[in-house]
Amino acid sequence: GAGEYVIMLVVENKGEVTVENVKVTDWIPAGFSYIITDPAEEEPAVKV
C-alpha cells in the first residue's frame, strides 16, 4: 500500500550474540514499522 516498502532483511551472525538475543525490531530503521513477513516461512523464529 501507500507508504509501504518491501525490504530484504539480512542478518549476519559474527558470533558476538546468540540468535536468541536478536530481536527483529533491532533491525528496523527509525520511522519504520514491521508489518508482515512474506513468505511466512521466512519469518524469524527462536529455535529451541
C-alpha positions as CSV (number, residue, x, y, z in Angstrom):
1,G,0.0,0.0,0.0
2,A,0.9,3.6,0.0
3,G,3.9,4.4,2.2
4,E,4.9,0.7,2.5
5,Y,8.2,-0.6,1.5
6,V,9.3,-4.2,0.9
7,I,12.9,-4.8,2.2
8,M,15.0,-7.9,2.4
9,L,16.3,-8.4,6.0
10,V,19.7,-9.9,6.0
11,V,21.4,-10.8,9.3
12,E,25.0,-11.9,9.7
13,N,25.9,-13.8,12.9
14,K,29.5,-13.0,13.7
15,G,29.3,-15.0,17.0
16,E,29.0,-11.8,19.1
17,V,25.4,-12.6,20.2
18,T,23.3,-15.7,20.1
19,V,20.3,-15.8,17.8
20,E,18.0,-16.0,20.8
21,N,19.1,-12.5,21.8
22,V,18.3,-10.9,18.4
23,K,15.0,-9.1,18.0
24,V,13.5,-8.1,14.7
25,T,12.9,-4.6,16.0
26,D,16.7,-4.1,16.4
27,W,16.9,-4.1,12.6
28,I,14.0,-1.8,11.7
29,P,15.1,1.7,10.8
30,A,13.7,4.6,12.8
31,G,10.3,5.7,11.5
32,F,9.5,2.3,10.1
33,S,7.2,-0.4,11.5
34,Y,7.2,-4.1,11.0
35,I,4.1,-5.2,9.1
36,I,4.4,-8.7,7.7
37,T,6.8,-11.4,6.7
38,D,6.2,-12.7,3.2
39,P,6.6,-15.6,2.6
40,A,5.6,-16.6,6.1
41,E,8.1,-19.4,6.1
42,E,10.9,-16.8,6.3
43,E,9.6,-15.3,9.5
44,P,12.3,-15.2,12.1
45,A,11.7,-17.6,14.9
46,V,13.5,-18.8,18.0
47,K,14.7,-22.3,17.7
48,V,14.8,-24.2,21.0
